[in-house]
């Protein structure tokens, strides 16, 4: 299979196979951030297509063994609001695993992205070499995303701690108010007994 990837700016092209999920376009950024670093330190774009200044089109040509593949093109609103690039791949696999057909997959991916994004989005996905949607689904979801298991475990723990903190904060506010209602009766005695003058 021979493919050519073209890009400008920070929209990305991905190659997705049974063996892995690969970014095949290089972000055009003012700083040399890798994709993980750029999620935390969003660098300015160094190159984009526009009418009033020069720009260039990035290009990668690749020949690979004949195997089923998927090619994805996505704007930064699709992947830029996930904690890591692994989370983006995990989202795609999770949506595919739950989908009944192509339209269902499109709807599930759109729903997941809209839950986290703060930008407009555009994503295209094409599969090559698959005999059916079921084969695409079986091949691409056969392996979990490497390095993500421990991260997901910690995220679940953090969510539990956040929920506990929220409950404790609510309890604290309630008890602070009740405590003040009891305390202020004596605390404000001389302010409430206006004109009495007794100590």
N, C-alpha and C positions, 0 to 999 in steps of 0.2 A: 504494500500500500504506500503510495506517494502522496504526501499532503504538503501544502504551503500555508503558512500562517502569516497574516498581515495585521498590523496594528499601529495605532498612534495614541498617545496619552496613557491613561491608566485603566482603560477597559482591557479585559484579558481574554486570551484563548487558552483552552484546556484540552488535553488529550486524556481520555478516560478509557482504560482497558481493564481486563481482569487482574492484571498484575499491579495496577496502581492508578493514581490520579496525578496528572502532571500539568504544571503551568508551562505553556509553550510560547508565551510572549513576555517580553521584559518591560516592566513599567517605565515610562519616560518621566523621571522625577528629577527635581533639582538636587536632591540628596540621594546618596547611594544606599538607600534602605532596602533590606530584603523584605519579602512580602509580610512576614510576621512583624518586623520592626515598624513597618509603615502603618500597621493597624493602630499602633500606639503613638506614633509621631508622624502624622499625616503630612508628607512633603508636598510642596507645590509641583504641579506638572511642568515639565521642561519642554514638552513638545505636544502640540495638538493641531488638528486640522482647522485652519481658519483662512479667511480671504486676505487679511491685511498684513501677514508676515509669513516668512518661510517656515516650512515644516518638512518632516521626512516620514516615510512609511517604513516601519520596522518589518523585517521579513525573516522567517525561518522555514527552511525546506528540509523535509525529513522523509526518509524511506525506512519502513519497518516491515517486519515479517507479516505475512498475510494472516491476520486474526481479526475478529470482530472488535471494533472500536467505536467510541462516541467522541464527537468533537463538540465543544461548548464554547460559545462566545458570550461574554457577559459584561455589562457595565459595572462600575465600582459599587453602585447601590445594591447589587446582588450579593456581593461577598464582603464588602468593606465594613459591615456592622456585626460580623461574627467575631468571636474572641480570637480565633486562629484559623488558618486555612484548612486545618483538619475538620473544624466544625462545619465549614461549607461543604466539604465532601460528605461528611456524615449526614448533613441535611438532605443532600441529593439521594444518597443511598436509602435513607429512611423513607423519603417520599416514594421512591421507586418500589421499595419493599411493600408499601401499603397500597400501591396503585393497581387498578384493574386493567387500565389501557392507557394509551397516549394522552387522551384528553383528561383523564383522571390525574395522571402524572403532572400535566401542565397546571392544573388547578391546585394540586397539593404544593408544588414548588412555589407557585405564586403566593399562596396563603402563608407559607413559612417565611418567605422573604419579606412580605408586607408586615409581619409581626415584629421584625427587628430593624428594618431599614429606615433611614432618615433621608432618603433621596429617591429620585425617579429611577426606574429599573427597566432593563431590557436584557433578555436572555434567549439565546437560540441553542437548540441541541439537536444534533443529527446522529443517528446510529448507522454504521456501515458494517455489513457482513452478518447481520442477525436475521434468522429465518422468521422470527416472530417476536412480538412484545414479550411473551413469556420467556423466550430464550434470553432476550436482552436483560430481563429482570433477574433471571436465575444466575446468569454469568456475572453481572455487575454487583449483585448483593451477596455473593458467595463468601466474601471476606469482610471482616470489620475493618474500620479505619485504624491503622497502626498508631500507637502512642496516645490514643484518646481514652482508653478505659480508665486509667487512674485520674485523668482530668475530669471525666464525667462523674466519677465517684466523689471527688472533692467538690465539684459543683453541687451535687446533691446534699453534701454535708453543709456547705455554705448556705444553701437554700433553707435547710432546717434551722440553722443558726439565725438566719435573718428572720424567719417566722417566729422563733422563740424571742428574739430581740424585740420584734414588733409587739408581741403579746406582753412582754415585760415592760416595755415603754408605755403601753396603754394602761397597765396595772399601776405603774409608777405615777402617771398623771392623775389617775383616779384617786389613789391614796394620798397624793400631795394635796389635792383639792379637799378631800375629807379631813386630812390632818389640819389644814389651815382653818377650816370651818370650826373645828374643835379648839384650836389654839387661839384664834382671834378673839374669842369671848373674853379671855383674860388679858390678852395682849393689848386690846384696844379699850380696856376698861375706862381709863381716864379720858379717852377721846369721846367715848359714848356717854359718860356721866358729865355732860357739859354743865359748867357753872356750879358744880358741887363743891370743888375746892378742897375736899378731904383727901389726905394721903394715906 
